Amino acid sequence: LKPLSTLLTKLIPAEANDETRRAKSLQTCSKRRNLSDKMASQLLPLELIDKCVGSRIWVVMKGDKEFSGTLLGFDDYVNMVLEDVTEFDYSGNHTKLPKILLNGNNICMLIPGGEGPVNA
């Protein structure tokens, strides 16, 4: 990364007076601050999952399985531990499980607050 002063000298012509340079410098800094404020207000995927810990979540897996349960925890690979789980398959069957560990590589979609397929 280049220092801000280097970037500003490229943006503001050398013949500009000090007042013009100061005004353009403030505009540039203001734009950067607004951009960083906007980025700080965005919710990252792992932050969203972290907010779901302790809540019900519906997990759609690769293949023919879906799970609905209470999220106990997860790691950086999105491996998840769920409790009070209902396992659904596409044939319409469902199975109750006390606890399960899901491999994050096989997770396609997460639905916070979801309770599983409607027709179950």
C-alpha positions in Angstrom: 0.0 0.0 0.0 1.1 3.5 -0.8 1.1 6.3 1.8 -1.9 8.7 1.6 0.4 11.6 0.7 1.7 9.8 -2.4 -1.9 9.1 -3.5 -3.0 12.7 -2.9 -0.1 14.2 -4.9 -1.2 12.2 -7.9 -4.8 13.3 -7.4 -4.1 17.0 -6.9 -2.1 18.9 -9.5 1.2 20.4 -8.2 0.2 23.9 -9.4 -2.9 23.9 -7.2 -2.8 26.3 -4.2 -2.7 25.1 -0.6 -6.3 25.7 0.0 -7.4 23.7 -3.0 -5.1 20.9 -2.0 -6.5 20.9 1.5 -10.1 20.8 0.3 -9.4 17.9 -2.1 -7.5 16.1 0.6 -10.5 16.4 2.9 -12.9 15.1 0.2 -10.7 12.1 -0.4 -10.4 11.3 3.3 -14.2 11.7 3.7 -14.9 9.3 0.9 -12.5 6.7 2.3 -14.1 7.1 5.8 -17.6 6.6 4.3 -16.4 3.5 2.5 -14.9 2.0 5.7 -18.0 2.8 7.7 -20.1 1.0 5.1 -17.8 -2.0 5.1 -17.9 -2.1 8.9 -21.7 -2.2 8.9 -21.8 -5.3 6.7 -22.3 -8.7 8.3 -19.8 -11.4 7.2 -21.0 -15.0 6.7 -19.2 -16.4 9.8 -20.5 -13.5 11.9 -24.1 -14.4 10.8 -23.6 -18.0 11.7 -22.1 -17.0 15.0 -25.3 -15.0 15.7 -27.3 -18.2 15.1 -25.5 -20.2 17.9 -28.2 -21.3 20.4 -30.9 -20.9 17.8 -32.8 -23.2 15.4 -31.2 -23.5 12.0 -32.1 -25.5 8.8 -29.1 -27.0 7.0 -29.4 -28.2 3.4 -26.7 -30.7 2.5 -25.2 -31.9 -0.8 -27.0 -35.0 -1.8 -30.5 -35.9 -0.4 -30.3 -34.8 3.2 -31.5 -31.8 5.2 -31.2 -31.2 9.0 -33.1 -28.9 11.3 -31.8 -28.4 14.9 -30.3 -26.1 17.4 -26.8 -24.9 16.5 -24.4 -25.6 19.4 -21.2 -24.5 17.6 -19.2 -24.4 14.4 -15.5 -23.9 13.3 -13.7 -22.0 10.6 -14.6 -24.8 8.1 -18.3 -24.4 9.0 -18.3 -27.9 10.5 -21.4 -27.7 12.8 -22.7 -29.4 15.9 -26.5 -29.5 16.1 -28.7 -30.8 18.9 -32.4 -31.8 19.0 -32.1 -32.6 15.3 -34.6 -33.8 12.7 -33.0 -35.4 9.6 -35.0 -35.2 6.4 -34.4 -36.9 3.1 -36.1 -36.2 -0.2 -38.2 -39.4 0.0 -40.2 -37.7 2.8 -38.8 -39.7 5.7 -37.6 -37.9 8.8 -35.5 -39.2 11.8 -35.0 -37.6 15.2 -31.5 -37.4 16.5 -30.2 -36.1 19.9 -27.0 -34.6 18.5 -25.0 -34.6 15.2 -21.8 -33.3 13.7 -22.0 -32.0 10.1 -19.0 -31.7 7.8 -18.9 -28.1 6.4 -17.7 -29.4 3.0 -21.1 -31.0 2.5 -23.2 -28.0 3.5 -25.0 -26.2 0.6 -27.2 -23.7 2.4 -28.1 -22.5 5.9 -31.5 -21.0 6.8 -31.4 -19.3 10.2 -34.7 -19.9 12.1 -35.7 -22.6 9.6 -37.5 -25.7 10.7 -37.0 -27.9 7.7 -39.1 -28.8 4.6 -42.7 -27.7 4.8 -44.1 -31.0 3.7 -42.4 -33.0 6.5 
